[in-house]
Amino acid sequence: MKLAAKLSLVSVIAVIAVLAASNYFAAQIAISKIKRDHEAYAQKMASQMESSILDAWQSGGVEAMRSALRTEGKPPVARWVWFEESVTATTRPSTTADFSTIVTRQAMTSFVSTVGDGGHLLHTYYPVDLGVPRAGGLEFTRSLDDYDRETMDKLIESLIVVGFLSIVSILVVWFAGVRLVANPLNKLTAATKRIGEGDYRFRVELSGKDELTQLGRSINEMSARLDAQKSAIERETRDKLLITQQLRHADRLKTVGRMAASIAHEIGTPLSVVSGRAALIAKGDLSAEKVKQNAETIQSETDRITDMIRQVLDFSRQLPSEKTEVDLNEILIQVTELLTTVAERKGVAIESALAGTRALACLDGGQIRQVLTNILVNGIQAMESGGTLYLSLNRVLPETGNEDRCASFEWEIRVRDEGIGIPKENLESIFEPFFTTKDVGDGTGLGLSLAYNMIQEQGGQIEVSSELGEGSEFRIFLPGLPREI
């Protein structure tokens, strides 16, 4: 409807512009014709009167010329005027137009002047050479009242025509705009909205062969293609979901298999020890001292089994972290002091480089200590012949393009050992649960998996790089607090 109103307005403006231009040019043509006719009349009359005027001038001057121009009982056909402005009002032209063309070229010229009642007069000036320096000539005057009345009548007629054509144009354009434009556009708009909402089966029903109908057919063809693509995407998505479910099922089976094998290996050895020592005690052939030793061994192996089961339970039911403001410098000092004795027994020295300021972060301090303990213990165990374990803490900016790391800055913890390294084929699996390269009884393969999950829980990242024979390096990124003390 808005478009139809705009079209109606444009049509009315176009009609008015056309009629206004038509009337303007018609008026210009009419006035030009009147000027030509009046100038022809002035030329004819001046040619007839010029000799008598010259005779009158020579015999009696201006007064004699005026007498010669008067006809008894009738108004004078023309009036003698001087073209210079310094002459008296009685001999001055009836218009203040520029007479330079008459003076210099001695050519006849016409001007239109306005009288007091709003009417118009046409003045035609015919130059006459009297043989004196002062330029003068005959002034022929004609009233334009007939022209003004005709122009006004045409203006009224034009207004009536404009009104009639405006009403007709509005009705025609409104009808055509609503039926031929607005209704198809409303259908096309509804179609685009339905398609935008995902209904690719909606079709535009338009008849005809105009551009809007062609646009509607193009939209229908686009909808059909989008519907086909949507169906293909849905099929592919279902297939991918099915494959993903199958892969997850296979991965779960793989994990369960690893867990079963790991638990079987880890628990099998201590159970064998417990069973053997219990059998010795059951025979009753051992001394009290031997019975005590075997009982202590059984208790030790039972504690070992209990610890293994606890690790599996911790992995299966990880509790949400309790975050508080902590200083990572203090956590690194605590972990280093805790593991110094263990490292010295293995011939390993721990070198640490802390941050220059307080390394504040909002984290679960207990989980971070457990993560660092697991990684440092692995590093110590990897250096069978001793060496140095390097531990450092630095402030860094997060990597760009990583939406998961949106803190203003991060704390980077590096742990680098001089151990045997990790084979490249194992690097992608070291954070998987129950994956281990240690001998049976030395680990469940849950330490690094727990560490990975805990760092993720803190909103951080953990990365590893390693070269066989050159050692391994773990990098932990944790979000920092936006202030330092």
Sequence and secondary structure as in RCSB ss.txt:
>XXXX:A:sequence
MKLAAKLSLVSVIAVIAVLAASNYFAAQIAISKIKRDHEAYAQKMASQMESSILDAWQSGGVEAMRSALRTEGKP
PVARWVWFEESVTATTRPSTTADFSTIVTRQAMTSFVSTVGDGGHLLHTYYPVDLGVPRAGGLEFTRSLDDYDRE
TMDKLIESLIVVGFLSIVSILVVWFAGVRLVANPLNKLTAATKRIGEGDYRFRVELSGKDELTQLGRSINEMSAR
LDAQKSAIERETRDKLLITQQLRHADRLKTVGRMAASIAHEIGTPLSVVSGRAALIAKGDLSAEKVKQNAETIQS
ETDRITDMIRQVLDFSRQLPSEKTEVDLNEILIQVTELLTTVAERKGVAIESALAGTRALACLDGGQIRQVLTNI
LVNGIQAMESGGTLYLSLNRVLPETGNEDRCASFEWEIRVRDEGIGIPKENLESIFEPFFTTKDVGDGTGLGLSL
AYNMIQEQGGQIEVSSELGEGSEFRIFLPGLPREI
>XXXX:A:secstr
 HHHHHHHHHHHHHHHHHHHHHHHHHHHHHHHHHHHHHHHHHHHHHHHHHHHHHHHHHHHHHHHHHHHH BTTB 
 S EEEESSTTS GGGS SS    HHHHHH   EEEEEE TTS EEEEEEEEE  SSSS EEEEEEEE HHHHHH
HHHHHHHHHHHHHHHHHHHHHHHHHHIIIIIIHHHHHHHHHHHHHHTT TT      SSSHHHHHHHHHHHHHHH
HHHHHHHHHHHHHHHHHHHHHHHHHHHHHHHHHHHHHHHHHHHHHHHHHHHHHHHHHHT S HHHHHHHHHHHHH
HHHHHHHHHHHHHHHHT      EEEEHHHHHHHHHHHHHHHHHHTTEEEEEE  SS  EEEE HHHHHHHHHHH
HHHHHHH TT EEEEEEEEEE   TT TT  SS EEEEEEE  SS   HHHHTTTTSTT   S TTS  S HHHH
HHHHHHHTT EEEEEEETTTEEEEEEEEE  S   
